[in-house]
Amino acid sequence: MRLEETFGKLRRRFVERAAKRIANLHGLAVRLPRGNVDPLSLNTLFIHAHGLVGTAATFGFQGLSVAAQRLANAIHDKIQSRSTISREARDKLVKSIDALQEMAA
């Protein structure tokens, strides 16, 4: 198999799986409780978002990569601040993930 064919196959696989990965992100975000959130929940969100950054860029989806990086940065900031999660903050995360879903569709 030629390199171009292999890359094309991997790119198609990324597209198929990206929607599932983003749906998982969405599910995690909507289940975030308001108030004090355990760091594990935010770290899990961060890991999923950050994973999209590199793979999307690798396969040529720069817009998706940039949007995922902004989401990962926002989650990272929440982790670092150790602040509580307000309803508005959770809703903002969910809207960011909704935007990722639209980009990956």
MODELLER restraints for C-alpha pairs under 7 A, 6 or more apart:
rsr = mdl.restraints
at = mdl.atoms
rsr.add(forms.Gaussian(group=physical.xy_distance, feature=features.Distance(at['CA:11:A'], at['CA:59:A']), mean=5.68, stdev=0.5))
rsr.add(forms.Gaussian(group=physical.xy_distance, feature=features.Distance(at['CA:18:A'], at['CA:104:A']), mean=6.71, stdev=0.5))
rsr.add(forms.Gaussian(group=physical.xy_distance, feature=features.Distance(at['CA:19:A'], at['CA:101:A']), mean=6.51, stdev=0.5))
rsr.add(forms.Gaussian(group=physical.xy_distance, feature=features.Distance(at['CA:19:A'], at['CA:104:A']), mean=6.20, stdev=0.5))
rsr.add(forms.Gaussian(group=physical.xy_distance, feature=features.Distance(at['CA:22:A'], at['CA:97:A']), mean=6.90, stdev=0.5))
rsr.add(forms.Gaussian(group=physical.xy_distance, feature=features.Distance(at['CA:22:A'], at['CA:101:A']), mean=6.22, stdev=0.5))
rsr.add(forms.Gaussian(group=physical.xy_distance, feature=features.Distance(at['CA:25:A'], at['CA:45:A']), mean=6.36, stdev=0.5))
rsr.add(forms.Gaussian(group=physical.xy_distance, feature=features.Distance(at['CA:25:A'], at['CA:48:A']), mean=6.59, stdev=0.5))
rsr.add(forms.Gaussian(group=physical.xy_distance, feature=features.Distance(at['CA:26:A'], at['CA:94:A']), mean=6.24, stdev=0.5))
rsr.add(forms.Gaussian(group=physical.xy_distance, feature=features.Distance(at['CA:26:A'], at['CA:97:A']), mean=6.03, stdev=0.5))
rsr.add(forms.Gaussian(group=physical.xy_distance, feature=features.Distance(at['CA:28:A'], at['CA:45:A']), mean=6.78, stdev=0.5))
rsr.add(forms.Gaussian(group=physical.xy_distance, feature=features.Distance(at['CA:29:A'], at['CA:90:A']), mean=6.83, stdev=0.5))
rsr.add(forms.Gaussian(group=physical.xy_distance, feature=features.Distance(at['CA:29:A'], at['CA:93:A']), mean=6.80, stdev=0.5))
rsr.add(forms.Gaussian(group=physical.xy_distance, feature=features.Distance(at['CA:29:A'], at['CA:94:A']), mean=6.04, stdev=0.5))
rsr.add(forms.Gaussian(group=physical.xy_distance, feature=features.Distance(at['CA:30:A'], at['CA:94:A']), mean=6.63, stdev=0.5))
rsr.add(forms.Gaussian(group=physical.xy_distance, feature=features.Distance(at['CA:34:A'], at['CA:85:A']), mean=5.20, stdev=0.5))
rsr.add(forms.Gaussian(group=physical.xy_distance, feature=features.Distance(at['CA:34:A'], at['CA:86:A']), mean=5.44, stdev=0.5))
rsr.add(forms.Gaussian(group=physical.xy_distance, feature=features.Distance(at['CA:34:A'], at['CA:87:A']), mean=5.98, stdev=0.5))
rsr.add(forms.Gaussian(group=physical.xy_distance, feature=features.Distance(at['CA:35:A'], at['CA:84:A']), mean=4.68, stdev=0.5))
rsr.add(forms.Gaussian(group=physical.xy_distance, feature=features.Distance(at['CA:35:A'], at['CA:85:A']), mean=4.97, stdev=0.5))
rsr.add(forms.Gaussian(group=physical.xy_distance, feature=features.Distance(at['CA:35:A'], at['CA:86:A']), mean=6.10, stdev=0.5))
rsr.add(forms.Gaussian(group=physical.xy_distance, feature=features.Distance(at['CA:36:A'], at['CA:84:A']), mean=4.74, stdev=0.5))
rsr.add(forms.Gaussian(group=physical.xy_distance, feature=features.Distance(at['CA:36:A'], at['CA:85:A']), mean=6.41, stdev=0.5))
rsr.add(forms.Gaussian(group=physical.xy_distance, feature=features.Distance(at['CA:37:A'], at['CA:84:A']), mean=6.53, stdev=0.5))
rsr.add(forms.Gaussian(group=physical.xy_distance, feature=features.Distance(at['CA:37:A'], at['CA:85:A']), mean=6.73, stdev=0.5))
rsr.add(forms.Gaussian(group=physical.xy_distance, feature=features.Distance(at['CA:39:A'], at['CA:79:A']), mean=6.79, stdev=0.5))
rsr.add(forms.Gaussian(group=physical.xy_distance, feature=features.Distance(at['CA:42:A'], at['CA:75:A']), mean=6.72, stdev=0.5))
rsr.add(forms.Gaussian(group=physical.xy_distance, feature=features.Distance(at['CA:42:A'], at['CA:79:A']), mean=6.58, stdev=0.5))
rsr.add(forms.Gaussian(group=physical.xy_distance, feature=features.Distance(at['CA:46:A'], at['CA:72:A']), mean=5.43, stdev=0.5))
rsr.add(forms.Gaussian(group=physical.xy_distance, feature=features.Distance(at['CA:46:A'], at['CA:75:A']), mean=5.89, stdev=0.5))
rsr.add(forms.Gaussian(group=physical.xy_distance, feature=features.Distance(at['CA:46:A'], at['CA:76:A']), mean=6.62, stdev=0.5))
rsr.add(forms.Gaussian(group=physical.xy_distance, feature=features.Distance(at['CA:49:A'], at['CA:68:A']), mean=5.75, stdev=0.5))
rsr.add(forms.Gaussian(group=physical.xy_distance, feature=features.Distance(at['CA:49:A'], at['CA:71:A']), mean=6.67, stdev=0.5))
rsr.add(forms.Gaussian(group=physical.xy_distance, feature=features.Distance(at['CA:49:A'], at['CA:72:A']), mean=5.32, stdev=0.5))
rsr.add(forms.Gaussian(group=physical.xy_distance, feature=features.Distance(at['CA:50:A'], at['CA:68:A']), mean=6.79, stdev=0.5))
rsr.add(forms.Gaussian(group=physical.xy_distance, feature=features.Distance(at['CA:50:A'], at['CA:69:A']), mean=6.55, stdev=0.5))
rsr.add(forms.Gaussian(group=physical.xy_distance, feature=features.Distance(at['CA:50:A'], at['CA:72:A']), mean=5.57, stdev=0.5))
rsr.add(forms.Gaussian(group=physical.xy_distance, feature=features.Distance(at['CA:52:A'], at['CA:65:A']), mean=6.53, stdev=0.5))
rsr.add(forms.Gaussian(group=physical.xy_distance, feature=features.Distance(at['CA:52:A'], at['CA:68:A']), mean=6.25, stdev=0.5))
rsr.add(forms.Gaussian(group=physical.xy_distance, feature=features.Distance(at['CA:53:A'], at['CA:65:A']), mean=4.40, stdev=0.5))
rsr.add(forms.Gaussian(group=physical.xy_distance, feature=features.Distance(at['CA:53:A'], at['CA:66:A']), mean=6.94, stdev=0.5))
rsr.add(forms.Gaussian(group=physical.xy_distance, feature=features.Distance(at['CA:53:A'], at['CA:68:A']), mean=5.44, stdev=0.5))
rsr.add(forms.Gaussian(group=physical.xy_distance, feature=features.Distance(at['CA:53:A'], at['CA:69:A']), mean=5.64, stdev=0.5))
rsr.add(forms.Gaussian(group=physical.xy_distance, feature=features.Distance(at['CA:54:A'], at['CA:65:A']), mean=6.81, stdev=0.5))
rsr.add(forms.Gaussian(group=physical.xy_distance, feature=features.Distance(at['CA:56:A'], at['CA:62:A']), mean=6.60, stdev=0.5))
rsr.add(forms.Gaussian(group=physical.xy_distance, feature=features.Distance(at['CA:56:A'], at['CA:64:A']), mean=6.25, stdev=0.5))
rsr.add(forms.Gaussian(group=physical.xy_distance, feature=features.Distance(at['CA:56:A'], at['CA:65:A']), mean=5.08, stdev=0.5))
rsr.add(forms.Gaussian(group=physical.xy_distance, feature=features.Distance(at['CA:57:A'], at['CA:65:A']), mean=5.42, stdev=0.5))
rsr.add(forms.Gaussian(group=physical.xy_distance, feature=features.Distance(at['CA:64:A'], at['CA:100:A']), mean=6.47, stdev=0.5))
rsr.add(forms.Gaussian(group=physical.xy_distance, feature=features.Distance(at['CA:64:A'], at['CA:103:A']), mean=6.31, stdev=0.5))
rsr.add(forms.Gaussian(group=physical.xy_distance, feature=features.Distance(at['CA:67:A'], at['CA:100:A']), mean=6.86, stdev=0.5))
rsr.add(forms.Gaussian(group=physical.xy_distance, feature=features.Distance(at['CA:71:A'], at['CA:96:A']), mean=6.61, stdev=0.5))
